[in-house]
Amino acid sequence: MADYEPGKMDIRAQEKTFAGFVKFVTYSVVAIILFLVFLALAGG
């Protein structure tokens, strides 16, 4: 097994992927809430 040193791994790609995932989830939740509000107003 290779010599592993904790804290030495380059995690920029993982951080960028996670930031994209958080942004996607945030926009999705906002879109779903707006859609549900629209349904409540249009159906009432």
N, C-alpha and C positions, 0 to 999 in steps of 0.2 A: 504494500500500500504506500502511496506517496506521502511525503512529509506534509502534514496538515497543521497549519497554524491558525487558531481561531482569530477571527477579525481581519484576516489578510485577503479574503476573497472579494473580488470586484462584483458588487451587487447593483451596479447602475442599471443594467437591463431589467433586473427584477423590480427595482424601484419604479422605473418608467412604466413597466407593465402594470404594476399595482396602481399607480396614479391614473392610468388610463381606465382601469377597471372601476376605480372609485368614481371617476367622472361619468362613466357610462351608467353606473348604478344610480348616481344622483340625478342625471337627466331622465333616466327611465322612471324613477319614482315621481319626479315632478310631472312628467307626461301622464302617468297613470292617475295621479291625483287630479290633474286638470280634466282628464277624460271622465273621471267619476263625477266631478262637479258638473260638467256639461250634461252628463246623463241625468243627474238629479234635477237640474234646471229644465231640461227638455222634456223629461218624463212627468213633471209635476204640473 
